[in-house]
Amino acid sequence: MIPRVSILLPVWNAGETLTAALRSIERQRESRWECVIVDDGSTDASAPIAAGFAKRDPRFRLLSRAHEGLVAALNAGAAECRAPLVARMDADDWMHRDRLALQCDSLDRHPELDAAGTFVRSFPRRQLEGGARRYEAWLRSLETPHAIWRDRFVECGIAHPTWLIRRSRLAELAYRDCGWPEDYDLLLRLLARGPCVGVVPRRLLGWRHAEHRTSRRDGRYALDRFTACRAHFLSRDFLGQARAYVLWGHGPTARGLRRALESLGHDPAAIVEVHPRRLGQLIRGTPVVPPAALSADADLRVLPLIAAVSGAEPRARIRADLEARGYRDGLDFVCAA
């Protein structure tokens, strides 16, 4: 019998947390699942723990492999998934008992969507730094497919362990190792066709933040690699054939993005700033102009605009200003951070 949903769970030396993760799967209200556990050459007790669950419950399936890394493990496991929907899960997290039921129902109701995530509850709370808390809050602000698509160049708008994706789309695109985060890469490829990723606006996953997480120790998740990923997709899907663009802001975020885009053949025609001392100056040969120039200068108005400013409040003010000038969010301009 084909299950309703396949759970794709890569494991590498997660013996301390795997049992809790698998027990949270056992407790799911939606019982028509299979869990493909991909042991990526663990040297601890991960494989025996997974084998024990598989012996008790045939819905758990263990795939043991030599260690090749996360992307290879994900693709190997995805090839073994039989259900039309594939749910991601990490070995150090836990899922709410309603997670699978609510996400599957959501995609059943919305055939136009390729995937859906959920909100998260990060833990342990006392160890969360300010950046992690801000990211969790930002995820909760993205309640619609349009909001996720609109903010696609700000950050990865769906926490990877919460993904539920149609198997056909996952097979078509697959995970890639491009030297930057594989989940952000896949999300941006999905969103290239528009608002096709939704969210169940409930906290249905306990997301562990610990020093051993791949996102903290693997260079592919460093800030400059996120910037390289954004620049690649901005060049391909937003800027396209436009070699010139308008850059709003020139702080650290904007400077890094500008360098990455320059390497791809895109140069700013103007830099929009609000600081009086910068107006009228040149930054690396590029004129600094006030926001009013976007309405007064017809040559600037036709160029795509990238607002590369960190922080939800500054982005909201810039969005309001640009929309008041007739710019369309996600089409004429995007925010990137």
N, C-alpha and C positions, 0 to 999 in steps of 0.2 A: 504494500500500500504506500503510495507517495505521500509524504508528510506535507503539511501546509507550509511549514517554514523550516529551513535548514539554518542552524547556528554555526557560524564559522569562527572557531576559537583556536588561534595559534598559541603555543606554549613553549617557552624556553626557560628552564630553571625557575619555575614558579611554584615549587612544592609547598611553600609556606602559605600561599593564598588560593591555590587551585581548588581545594575542597569547598571553600565557601562559595566560589564562583559556580561550581557545578551544582551545589545544593540549591542555589538560587534558580538555576535552570530547572531542576527537578520540581520546584514549587510553582511553576508557571500555570496560570489558569488555563491558557491554551495548551492542550496536551498533545496536539498533533505536530510534534517537532522531532527533528533529529539534530544531534550535535556532533559535528565533525571536529574532533580534537586533533590538531596537527602538532605533534611533538617534534620540535625542530632541534633534535639532537641534544636533549637535556641530559645533564650529568648528575642531577639530583633525583628526588623521588617523584618528579612530575609524571613520568611514564607509568610507574606502578600505581599511582593514585588514579590516573585516568583509566588504566586497565581495570581497576577495581570497580569503578562506576560502570564501565562497559559490560563487565561480567554480570552485574546486578540488573542492568537496564539496557536492552539492546538498542534503545534510541541513541545512546552514546556510542560513537564509533571512533576508534583510535587509529590515526595514521602516523606511523613513526618514520622519521626521515633523518638523514645526516644533516648537521647544522649548515644551513645556507643563508639564514637571515630572514627577516620578516616578510619581505615582498615575495620571495620564493615560497615561503610557507603559506602565505595567503593564497597565492595562485594555485598551489597544489591542493589546498583544501577546497577552494572554490570549484575545482574540477570534479570533486567528489560530492558536492552538494546536489541533491536530487529535487528539492522542492522549488516551486516557482519563485519563492521569496527567500532571500539570504539575509540573516541577521548577523551583524558583527558583535563580537564579545571578546573582552580581554580576560586573561587568567587571573588578574588581581582586582577585578571589579565584581560587582554583584548587580543583578537586575531585579526590579520590583516585580511581584508576581503577576501584575497586569500588563507588563511591558509588551510581550509578544502579541497578546490578544488585541490590545489597543492599536499597535502599529499595523498589524495585518488588516484589521478592520479599516484603518485609515487608507491604506493603499487600495483595498478593495473598493472603497467608496470614491477614490480619485484615480481612475485609470490613466489620467493625463500625467501623473507623477511617476518619475523613475525611482524615487527613493524617499525615505522619510527618516528623521531622527527623533530624539526626545530631548527634553531638558535633563540636566544632570545635578546631582548633589555631590559635590567634591568632599573628600574626607582624607585624613582626619582634619577637622576644621581648625584645630589649634595650630596646625603646621602650615596652613595656607598663607602664602604671601599675598601682597596686594595685587600683583599682576594676575595671579590665579583667581582671586575673588572678582576682579574686574572682568576677566574673560568669562567666568561663569555668569555674571550679571548680563554681559553683552549677549551671550547665547540666549538668555531668557527674553531678551528684547526682540528676538527674531521669531515672530509668531506666525508668519505667513510665508508661502513660497516666494512671493515678490520681495519680501524683506530679506530673505536669504540670498536671493539673486542680486538684489540691489547692493548688498554689502559683500559681495563675493570677493572683492579685492582688499577688504579690510583684514579679514582673518578667515580661517576655516570655520564656517558658520554652523557646522554640525559636528559634535564630538564623535570621533570615529567609532568608539565602542557602542554607540547608540544607533548606528546605521541599520536600516532595513532597505535592501535594494532588490529590484527585480533581477532574477538570475540571468535573464536574457541580456540585460544591459551590462551586467558585470562580466558576462562571458564576452560580450562585444568589445568592451573597453579594457578590461583586466587591470591589475595593478602594475605600475611601472617603477623601476628604480632609476630616477633621473638625477639623483644627488640632492633631492629635496623631499619634503614630506609626501609620502605616497598617498595619504588620504586627501590632502589639499589638492594634489595633482589630479586625482580622480574626480573630486568634487568640481573643480574648475572645468574639466572636460565635460562633465554632465551639464553644468550650467551654461555651457557655450550655446546651447539651443534655447535658453530662456529659463523662466521660473518653473523648473521641473522637479524640485526637491522641496519637500514639505517637512513639517514637524508636528508631533503630538505634544502640545504645550503642557506637559506634566513632567515632573522630575522622576523618571522611571529607571535611572541607572545611578548606582553609587560608584563614583569615579575616583579611584585612589590616586593621590598625589604622593609619590615617594621618590627618593633619590635614585632608585634603581630603574625607574621607568625609561624605556627606550627614548622617549622624547627629551629626556634630560641628559643622556650620556652619548647619544649618537649625533655626530656632526651634521647629519642631514636635516636635523631639526633646529639648527642654530639660526639666529636672526637673519644672517646674510643669505641663508639658503631659502628662507621664506621670501625674502626680497627678490631673489633670483627667480623663484617660481612665479611671483606676482608679475614681474617684468615680462617673463616669457608669455604669459597669457594676456597681459595687457597689449603686448605687441601683436599677438596673433588674433585676439578676439575683440579688442576694443579699438586700438589704434589702426590696425590693419595696414592699409597702404599709406596712411598719413605719416609722413616723416616728421612733421612738426606738430607740436601740441602746446597747450598752456598748462603750466604747473602752478598750482596754488600752494604756497608755503615753501620754505627752504630751511626747515629745521633738520635734525638728524634723519628723520624718516624720509623727508623729501630728497635730501642729498643722496642717501643711499639708493633710492629708487631712480633718481636722475642718472646716476652713474651706471646702474644696471641697464636702463633704457638706452643710454648712449652706446653701450656695447652692442645693442641690437639695431642701431641705426636711427634712433629717434632723439631729436634735440628740442628743448623748449624754445618757443618763439618769444615767450614772455613769462615772467614769474610774478604772480599776484601776491602782494603783501599788504598788511595793514599798518605796519610799523612806520611812522613818519620818517625816521632817519634812513630807512632803506629805499624809500620811494625816489625814483629818478636816478638811482644808482645802477651800476652794471654788476652782475654776479657772473663771473666767468664769461663775460661778453654778452650776457642775456639781460635785457632791460627789466627793471622792477617797476611794476605798475600797480595802481590801486584797483580795487574791485570795479569802480566806476568805468574804467577803461574797457571792460567787457561789453558795456552797452554803447560806448562812444566810438570804439574802433571796430569797424566792420570786418577787417582782416582777422582780428582776434576772435570775433564772435563765431566764425565758421569753423574754427579749429576745435578738436576734441580737448576736453579739460580734465586734468587729474588733480583732485584735491588730496594732497599727501600730508595730512595733519593728524596727529595722534589725539585721542580723547573723544569720547562720545559727544560732549557738549560743544567743543569747537566744530566737530563735523556737522552737528545739527544746525549751528549758526550759518555755516558755509552753504549747506543744502538750502536753507531758507532763502539766503541771498540769491543763489543761482536760480532757484525755481521762480523767484520773483522777477528775475530777468528773462524768463522764458526758457531756461535750460531744462531739459528732461533728464531726470535722475536715471542713471544706468544706460542712457543712450547718448546724450550730448556731454555728460560728465559722469565720472565715477569718483568715489572716495577710495583711497588706498592708504593703508597704515601698516 
